[in-house]
């Protein structure tokens, strides 16, 4: 009986952990999507990243627009930790020119 309860809880947590936040409106005309990897491993899950971009594209296509990435944050999986992908984006008119993605610094060093 205890094994069934533990198994049910473990499976529930696994299903919850790999679900997407969905598209969340942020400031003005920008949006956010976050998604945890569905299974532990080591490194970045490219399928997880692809699913986040597919969801963002589907959202923008419904508006007749396309995705412009504002910021992408990838947290690689490690032993005991699921990886995740976060995407901040805008929906813009189709046919624009691609711009380089600006990434936040991994470490900030202040020199006095």
For each residue, the residues with C-beta under 8 A, 3 or more apart:
1: 4 5
2: 5 6
3: 6 7
4: 1 7 8
5: 1 2 8 9
6: 2 3 9 10
7: 3 4 10 11
8: 4 5 11 12
9: 5 6 12 13
10: 6 7 13 14
11: 7 8 14 15
12: 8 9 15 16
13: 9 10 16 17
14: 10 11 17 18 38 39
15: 11 12 18 19
16: 12 13 19
17: 13 14 36 37 38 82
18: 14 15 35 36 37 38 39
19: 15 16 35 36
20: 33 34 35 51 52 55
21: 24 32 33 34 35
22: 33 55
23: 31 32 33 55 56 59
24: 21 31 32 33
25: 30 31
26: 30 31 32 88
27: 30
28:
29: 90 91
30: 25 26 27 70 88 89 90
31: 23 24 25 26 56 59 88 89 90 91
32: 21 23 24 26 86 87 88 89
33: 20 21 22 23 24 52 55 56 86 87 89
34: 20 21 52 84 85 86 87
35: 18 19 20 21 48 51 52 84 85 86
36: 17 18 19 48 82 83 84
37: 17 18 40 41 45 48 77 82 83 84
38: 14 17 18 48 82
39: 14 18 82
40: 37 77 79 80 81 82
41: 37 45 77 83
42: 76 77 78 79
43: 76 77 83
44: 48 49 74 76 77 83
45: 37 41 48 49 77 83 85
46: 49 50
47: 50 51
48: 35 36 37 38 44 45 51 52 83 84 85
49: 44 45 46 52 53 74 85
50: 46 47 53 54
51: 20 35 47 48 54 55
52: 20 33 34 35 48 49 55 56 85 86 87
53: 49 50 56 57 67 87
54: 50 51 57 58
55: 20 22 23 33 51 52 58 59
56: 23 31 33 52 53 59 60 67 87 89
57: 53 54 60 61 66 67
58: 54 55 61 62
59: 23 31 55 56 62 63 91
60: 56 57 63 65 66 67 89 91
61: 57 58 64 65 66
62: 58 59
63: 59 60 91
64: 61 94
65: 60 61 91 92 93 94
66: 57 60 61 91 92 93 94 96
67: 53 56 57 60 89 90 91 92
68: 89 90 91 92 96 99
69: 72 87 88 89 101
70: 30 88 89 90
71: 86 87 88 101 102 103 104
72: 69 85 86 87 88 101 103
73: 84 85 86 87 104
74: 44 49 83 84 85 86
75: 83 84 85 86
76: 42 43 44 83
77: 37 40 41 42 43 44 45 81 82 83
78: 42 81 83
79: 40 42
80: 40
81: 40 77 78
82: 17 36 37 38 39 40 77
83: 36 37 41 43 44 45 48 74 75 76 77 78
84: 34 35 36 37 48 73 74 75
85: 34 35 45 48 49 52 72 73 74 75
86: 32 33 34 35 52 71 72 73 74 75
87: 32 33 34 52 53 56 69 71 72 73
88: 26 30 31 32 69 70 71 72
89: 30 31 32 33 56 60 67 68 69 70
90: 29 30 31 67 68 70
91: 29 31 59 60 63 65 66 67 68
92: 65 66 67 68 96
93: 65 66 96
94: 64 65 66
95:
96: 66 68 92 93
97:
98:
99: 68
100:
101: 69 71 72
102: 71
103: 71 72
104: 71 73
105: 108
106:
107:
108: 105
109:
110:
111:
112:
